[in-house]
Amino acid sequence: CTMPVEVKLSDLVRLKVVAEDEAAGSLKKLVSRLKKAGIIQSYRQGTELFMLTQKANEDCYFLDSQTRLCTVYENRPDT
């Protein structure tokens, strides 16, 4: 819950932060939108992995600060 998380595009679709039609479109525009929204920190083209943003205390973007439970457990990334 406090380690950096790398995800694939299919994980982002499953997490419902990317629509399937958007995933089929321009990767450059998608990366730009996700960075601007604060969902990802970076994208590595060579591995095709997105690095999810962490909160200021280094918690996962999807970790509830109060309950310390994953808010997307049912749709969590394959990693």
C-alpha positions in Angstrom: 0.0 0.0 0.0 3.0 2.3 0.3 5.2 1.0 -2.5 5.1 2.6 -6.0 2.8 0.7 -8.2 3.3 0.1 -11.9 0.3 -0.8 -14.0 -0.5 -1.7 -17.5 -3.1 0.0 -19.7 -5.5 -2.9 -19.1 -5.3 -2.3 -15.4 -6.2 1.4 -15.9 -9.3 0.3 -17.9 -10.3 -2.2 -15.2 -9.8 0.5 -12.6 -12.2 2.7 -14.6 -9.8 5.6 -14.9 -9.5 5.0 -18.7 -12.4 4.1 -21.0 -11.8 1.3 -23.5 -12.3 3.6 -26.5 -9.8 6.1 -25.0 -7.3 3.2 -24.5 -7.5 2.5 -28.3 -6.8 6.1 -29.1 -3.7 8.3 -28.8 -1.3 7.1 -26.1 0.4 10.5 -25.9 -3.0 12.3 -25.2 -3.9 9.6 -22.6 -0.6 9.9 -20.7 -1.0 13.7 -20.7 -4.5 13.5 -19.4 -3.7 11.0 -16.6 -0.7 13.1 -15.5 -2.7 16.3 -15.5 -5.4 14.5 -13.4 -2.8 13.4 -10.9 -3.5 9.7 -11.5 0.0 8.7 -12.9 3.5 10.0 -12.3 5.0 8.7 -15.5 4.8 6.3 -18.4 7.7 4.1 -19.7 7.3 3.4 -23.3 9.8 0.5 -23.3 7.9 -1.5 -20.8 4.5 0.0 -21.5 4.0 0.6 -17.7 2.3 3.5 -16.0 3.5 4.5 -12.5 0.6 5.4 -10.3 0.8 8.6 -8.3 1.3 8.3 -4.6 -0.2 10.5 -1.9 2.1 12.9 0.0 2.6 10.3 2.7 3.6 7.7 0.0 0.3 5.8 0.3 -1.2 4.3 -2.9 -3.5 6.6 -4.8 -6.4 4.2 -4.2 -5.8 3.6 -0.4 -8.4 5.1 1.9 -6.6 7.2 4.5 -9.1 6.6 7.2 -9.8 2.8 6.9 -6.5 1.9 5.4 -8.4 -0.3 2.9 -8.1 -0.5 -0.8 -10.9 1.4 -2.5 -10.5 -0.6 -5.7 -9.8 -4.1 -4.3 -12.3 -5.9 -6.6 -10.6 -4.2 -9.7 -7.1 -4.0 -8.4 -4.1 -4.2 -10.8 -2.7 -7.5 -11.7 0.6 -6.5 -10.0 
